[in-house]
Amino acid sequence: MLRYDLIGNNSDDIYNIFKNRGVNPDSVMKLNESALHDPFLMKNMKEAVELIHHYIENDDRLIAIQQDPDADGLTSTALMFMYLTDCYPELHKRLRVFIQPGKAHGIQVNVLKELIAKGDEFCLVIAPDCSSNEEDVHKEIKDLGIEVVVLDHHDADKYSEHATMVNISLDDYPNKNLSGVGVCQKFAKAYDKAYGFEFADKYYDLVAVGMIGDMIEINTPEAMYMVQKGMKDVHTAFMKSMYKVKSYNLGDQVTPIGIAFYVVPLLNATVRVGTIEEKQMLAKAMCTKVHKEVPSKKRGAKEGETEIIQEQAIRILGNIKSRQGREVDKAMDKLATQIAENNLEQNQLILLDTKGEFPSEFNGLIANKFLQKYKKPVLIGREHTFDGQLVFSGSARGDDKSTLPNLKTFLNESGKVIYAEGHEAAHGFGIPAGTQQELVDYFNTELAGEVFEPVYKLDFIINYSELSIDNMLEITRYATFWARGLEEPVFLLKDVPVFKGDIETSGSFDSQLVRFKSGPLQFVSFGVPMDKAVALKQNQRTTIDVIGKVTMNTFKGESNLQVMVEDFDIKETQQYYF
């Protein structure tokens, strides 16, 4: 049975759809540069601009840029490196990018001290997208005679007394929907404005990737403008190569959903399982401004053969992602055994102990997969010592479409956790070691009988015979706007007629891919259970209710409206149809 709630006033008009998301339709229809706010509205922006300018103009010592290990951190570092070397072409000789070997966050003081011990002299550390909660680290660096500038968006308790810190979570900047790379782009706009440069607008393409990768809500005029411009005006060599290589997956239009599915996972896979050499290769490719030929690393390449550094990097990223997939599959097999042997699927919370047998960077990926399979909240972690206390910590995943959309809040209000921090449905957690079963028992008691199947938020419900194709086409014209915070429209089509001869199925026993056509619409449904797929095909004519989203599918130059099916119910069947 389909479960859903209707939002708004049940209309498939595009204006209604934007209003359902709390967005003024005019702010979308008339989106332009006036949506941007003055970067100097960010507290300490003037001081950050002046400090960096001072050390570039009046010092010859080295400047470190600390790369944070995620898509937002990678794009933030690339933006800062390329922007500053646009302004000062010789500055690249003084810049040093610090790359985390794992997925730890913050400034690598140990690397800084090692370089100083070897004779390097630094005057400044720039920390984009990180280090807001490292006041002790800032003091340690300042005691070395080195200044620190932080350009960040993460939640922080206060401004550091030992760094020049820009952080929109602490100030009154009108738009809180920026990630680290967004703050860095605002820094570049401020620097342009202060010193007469005109380079900041070249880097919106990096802003789009970083903000989407960091799951920022793209529903304020400034955030929408920055992402729209970034997808339309692609300037950096790396992103030009990325969209060229991924053109088959992305189709004829770059969208936030396309970036989230086909670009961000490549960057994040490298952060999770890439070697330090692969991470350095990626940083170099992202910071190289032109399509530069380098010796080919393709299998079977002959001496003297070359390839473009950005395309080389993206090809290697694909290999890294495949390697990650194989390692994740192995880990899942072990954890699936843990579930089966202990009947964990009977609980209202599936809590798994990795016992440290695979990298913690996989926790979120694996939790998502088990969430999809069992339709229940999942916590995956291991025991270790943290701040002198033995804790069990890791990643938590829930379904924000289910009857428990606020897993993080539920955990924090339980009184059973040390912390649950991050997004409501995707966050980190920590509990006292040895209390795992106590937490599971709490879920079993408080959520007894709860079914965590999705409850879809619908924009409209309409009979298939009354469907407006023009309105469906209008929805697809705004495909570049559908992102987190401005989610794709979801709808219920009632009484869709399906004929046996129009149905195609493929896939594994428990996860079928089902395709069919009904009138002018093509329908695609992933992960359909075998029994449901068989039931759909066993009669000549079947009438179904479909919950889905509409897209424009282009293949071999032909475009067709396509409904991506979230779920469907079989209503009526006719064994024979004349």
N, C-alpha and C positions, 0 to 999 in steps of 0.2 A: 504494500500500500504506500502510495506517495505521501510524503509529509511536507507541508509547506505553510508559509504565512504570506499573505498578500501585503505588500507595502504600497503606500500611495493610493491613488484613486483608480487603479485598474485601467491604465491607458498605455497603448504602445507608441504614443507620440514621444518624440525625442526630448521635447521640453520637459515632459512629465518624468522621463527617466533621469534626467539631470537633477530635477527637483527632489526625486526620491533619495538622492545621495547628498542632499543638503547643499547642492551647488547651484548658484545662480546661472541659468542657461546663457544669459548675456555675457557672463565672464568667460564662457567657452566660445561662443559665437563671435565675439569681438576681441579675442585674446590678442594682445600686442605688447610691445615693450613697456608700455605704461604700467604693466603688472609688476615690474621690478621695483624693489625698494632701494633706497640709498644705503650702500654697504656701511657707511659710517654710522648708521643707526645701531650697529652691533657694538656693544660695549668693548672698549680696548682695541677696536679696529685701528683707530688712528695711531695708537701707541705701537701696535704690531707692525704697521706699515712703516712707520718712522724708524723703528729699531732695525728691521731687516734692511731698509735702505741705508742706514748708517753703517752697518757692518759690511755691506757690499761695497759702498763707496769709499769707506775710510779705513778698511782693514784688508790685509792680504792673507789672513789665516783661513783655515778650512771651515766649511759650513756643512753640517750633517742634516739630512732629511730622513726621518724615521718612517719607514713604510709599515703600515698596519696590515696584518694578514687576512684581508678579505677583499671583495671586489671594490668596496668603497675606499679602502686603504690603498689599493693598487692604483686606482684612478686618481685619488688625491695626490699621491706621490708623483705620478706622471705629470699631472697638471702643474704642480709646483715646480718641478724640474724644468719642464719645457717653457713655462711662462717666464721664469726668472732668466733662463738662458735666451729667450727672445729679447728681453730687455737688455741683457748684458751677455753678448755672444761668447765672451771669453770666460764667463763665470763657471762653465762646466769643469774647468780645471780645478776649481776650488770645492765643488760639490761632491759629497760622499753620501750615497744612499745606503742606509742600514736595513738589512733584510732579515726578518725573523726566520730562523731555521725550522721552527714549528709553528704552532698557532697561538703562541703567547702574544699578549698585547702590551704596549708601552715602550718606553725608550730603553734601548739596550745599553745601559750604563757600562756593562762589562766590556762591550765592544769598544765603546768610546775610550775607556781607560787603557785597554790593550793598545789601541792606536797611539794614544798619547805616550805610553811607555816606549813605543817604537820610534818616537820622535815627531809624530804629527802634532800640529798645533791647531786647535779649534777655537773659534770665537762665538759660534752660535749653533744651536740645535733647533730645527724646525720640526714640530710634531703635528702633522696633519691627521685628523681623524683618530686621535688617540691622546692619552696621557693627562686627561682632565683630573683624574683622581690620584695623581702621583706627586703630591707636594713634597714628600720626603725625597723623591728622586730629583725633583727640580732643585731642591736645596743642595743635594749632593753634587749636582752638576754645577750649580752656581758657585759652590765652594772651590771648584776647579778653575774659576774665572771665566766661565762660559755662560752666556745667556740662553734662555729657552723661550721659544714662542710656540704656543699651542693654538691650533685652529680646529675646533671640534664642535660636536653636537651632542655627544653622549651625556646622560644625566650625571650631574656632579653636585656635591653638597655646597661647594663654595669656590671662589676664585683662589688660585694658588698665590701665596705671598712671595714665591720665589720664581715666578715665570710671568711673562706677558701672555695673558690667556684670553682668547676669544672663544666663547661658548654660548650658543643661542639658547641652551637650556636654562641659562642663568640670567639672561638679560631680557629687555622688553622689545626685542626685534619683532616686528609684526608677523613674520612668517616663521613658525616653528617647524615647518615641514621641509627641512633641508638635512641632507646627510653631510658627512665630512667633506666630500668633494664639492658640494654646494657651497659650504662655508669657504673653501679654498677659492672657488670661482668668484665669490663676493670679495675676497681679499684681492684677487687680481683686478677686479673692477675698481676697487679702492686705490690700488697702486697705480693703475692707469690714470685715474682721476687726479691723484696727488702729483704725479711726475710726468704727465703728458704722453704716456704710452697708449697704444691702441691694440693690445694683443689679447685681452681677456676673452673676447667673444669667440676666439678660435676654439675654445675648449668645452663648449656646451656638449659636444658628443661624449666626452668623458663623464660629464655631469649626469647625463641621462643614464648611462650604464651604472655608475656608482649609486645613484639614488634608487634606481629600480632594484639593484642587487642588495641594497640595505633595507629593503621593504619599507621605504618611506611612503607615507600616504601622499599621492600626487593629486590633491584635490583643492589646493589653494591656487589663486591666479599665478603667483610667482613660480611655484613649483611646476604647474602645468606649462607655463611659458618656457621655463628652462629645459624641461624634458622634450617638449615639442620641437624647440629649436635645435636641441641636440640630436634628435633623430632625423631632422630634415637637413641640417647643415653639418655634414661630416667633414672635418678638416684634418684630423690627425691621421698619420699614415697607418697606425695600428688599427684604428677602427675602420678605415677604408678597406684594409685587408681582411679584417674580421667579417665585414658584411659581404665582401666578395666571396670568401671561402664558404660562408654559411648561407649563401643566397638561396640554395635549394630549400633549406629548412625555413628561412624567413619569408620566402615568397617575394612578391613584388613590392612589399611595403614593410618597413621596419616598425615594429610596435613594441610597447612595453612588455606584452606577453611573450613576443618572440625573443626579446632580450633576456627575459627571465628564464626561458626554457632552453635557449640555445647558445647564449653568450656567457651569462653569469656562471653557469655550472662549470664551464671550462676553466675560468679563473679560480673558482673555489676549489676545484679538484687539485689544481697545482698547489694551492695553499695547504691542502690536507695531506697529499701524498707525494708531492714533488720533492726532488732532492734540492739541496741548496744551489747546485749548479743550474738546475732547471728553473728555479725561482729567479736566479740572477739573469738567466737568459730572457725570461719573460720581462723583467724590469728593464733590461736593455732595449728589448724590442718596443716596449711601450713608450720609452723615453727617446727613441730615435725618430727624428722629425720627418725624414724622407724615406722613400722605399730604397733601401740600401742592399746591394748584392753582397752576399757572404758565401763562403764555401758550403756546398750542399752537404747536408747530413742525411739525405734520403738513402734508404737501403739500396745498395748497388750503384750508388753515385760514383762516377769516375773522377779522378784527379783533375781539377780545373773546372769542374761543373759548379755552378752557383745557383742560389735561389735567394729570393727577397727575405730579409731577416724577419719581417713581420709575418709573412706567410709560413716561414720555417717554424717560428714560435707557435703559431696557431695549429699547425700540423702536429707538433710535439704535444701541445695541450690536449689534442684529441687522443693521443696515445696515453697520456697521463690519466685522462678521464676513463679510458678503457681499463687501465691498470687498476684504478680505484674501484671500478665496477666488479672486477674479479675478486679483489680483496674483500669488498663489502659482501659479495655473495658467500664467500667462505665463512665470514663472521656470522651471517644470517643463518647459515646451516647449523652452526653450533648453538646459536640462541634458540632456533626452532626446536632443537632437541631438548633444551632446557624447558621450553614451554610445554612440550608434549609429555616429558617425563614427570612433570610436577603439576600437570593439569592447570596451568596458569591461565588458560583462556576462560576458565570458569569464573575468574575474579572480575570485578568491575574496574580494576586497574591492573595492567600488565606491567610488572616491575621486573627488570632483567639485570643480572649481574654479569658484567663482561669479564670479571676477575683479572682485568688488565691484560687479556690475551690478544687484544687488537687495539689500534690507536683510538684514543678518545675522540679524535676528529670525525670518526665514523658514526658516533652516537646519534646525531640528529638525522642523518640519512637513514639509518636502520630503523630508528623510532618511527619515522614517516612511513616506511614500508609496512611495518607491523600494524601501525594505525590504520592504514588502508585495508589490510587483510582482516583484522579482528574488529574494526569499528569501535575501539575502546581506547581511552587515554593510555599512553605508553611512557614509562620512565626507564631509561637505560643509564647505568653508571657503574661505578666501582668504589671500593673502599680505599682510602688513602688518608694521610695526615695533612691537615690544613690548619695553620696557625696554632699548632700544638694540640689540635683536637682530631680524633679519628672520625672521619665523616664518610658518608656514601653520597657521591655527587655525580652529576652527568647532565643529560639532556632530557627534556620533557616535551612531548608532542600531544596536542589535542586537536579536535576538529571544531573550528569556530562556526561551523554550520550545524553542529549537533545541539542536543539539549544541555550540553556543558560547554558553552562557547568560551568561558572565562576560566580555563584550567589554572592559570597562574594565580588568580585571585582566590580560587577554591583552595589551592595548596597553602597560600599564605594565611588564609583565615582558619585553616585546620588546626593551627598550633602545633603541627607535627614537623614542620620544616625549619631549617636554619635560614634558608632564603629560597626564593623563586624569583628570578630576575630575567627580564626580556619581554618579548611579546606575549600576549595572553595565551596563544596556542602553540608557541614555539619559544622555549626559554631554557635557561640553565636552572638547576636546583641543587640543594644540598640538605641532607638530613643527618642526624647523629647515627653513626655506624651501629648496626644491630637493631635499628628500629624499622627496618624495611617491612616486616610483616605487620607491624603495628599500623603503618601507613596504609597497607593493602586492606587490612581489616576495617580501617576508618572509611575507605571508599566503599567497601562491601556493605557497610552499615548505612552510611549516609545516602548512598545511591542505589540501594537495594531495588531491584526490579527495573532500574532505568535502562532504556534502550537508546544507544548512542547513534542511531541512524540519523543521517542528515535531515535537517529541517530547512528546506530551501526558501530563501527570501525572494518572492516573485514580484516582478514589476507589473506583469499583466497575465491574465488568464483569458484565453480566447479559443473559440471553436475553430478548428482547422478550416472549415468551409468559409469562415468570415475573416480569415487572415488577410491583412493588407501587405502585399509584396513590397509596395513602395515604402511603407514604414520599416519593414525589415531591411531593405536596402539602405535606408537612412541610418539605421543603427550601425551597419557595417562601415559607413562613411566616417564614423567617429572611432574607428578601431585604434587609432593612435592615442586616444585618451583613456582607454580602459586599462586601469592599473590598480594597484592597492589603494584603497580609499575612494576610488572611482571605478568600482568593479563592473565587469561586463553585465549587461542586462540578462536576467534569467526569467524565463517565462514558461507557462504551461500551455501546450497545444492539446486541445481535447478532440477526441474522435478522429485521429489520423488513420486513414485507410492504408493498409499495407498488403500487397499481393505477393504470394509465395515466390513467383518468378522474378521479383525485383529484389530479393534478399540474398546477400552474400555473407558467408561466415568463414572465419579462419581463426587460428590461434591454438592455445593449449587447452587441456581438458577443463580447467577451472577458470579460464580467462579468455573469453571469445571476443574477437573483433567482429562487430555486426555492422553491415552497410545496407542501406536500402534507399529507394527513391519513391517519393509520393508527390505527384504533381510537379511543381517547379522546384521543390526542395529535395536536396540530398541529406540523408541522415547518417551519422556515424556514432557508434557507441563502443567504447572500450571497456574491457574487464567484465563482460557479461557472463554470468554463470552458465555453464553448459545447459542445464535444464531449462533455463529461461530462453536461451537461444533456440533450442529445439522446439519449445512450445510456440515460439514466434513463427517457425517455418512449417509446422505440421499441418496447417490448414491453407486452403486456397486464398482466403481473405481473412485478415485480422484487423480489428479496430483497437488502437492503443491510445493512451494518454502519454504525452512526452513532456518531460521537463528538460529544457536545454538552453543553449546559447547559439546565436546566429553569427556566422562568419562568411566571408567571401573566399571561396576556394578557387585558386587559379592553377590550372594544369595544362601544359602545352598550349598556352595562349588563350585558353577558354576559361571564362569565369562563371561560377555557379554559386548560388546561395546554399550554404551548408549548415545544418543544425548539428552542433556537437551535443550529443545526448548525455545528460547527467544521470537520468533514470527514466524508466518507462513502466507502465502497467498495461497488461493485456486485459481489454474490456470484453470484447465480443469476438467470436470466431465463426467462420463459415467453412465447413469442410469442402463444400462444392459451391462454385460461384459461376453463374451463367450471365 
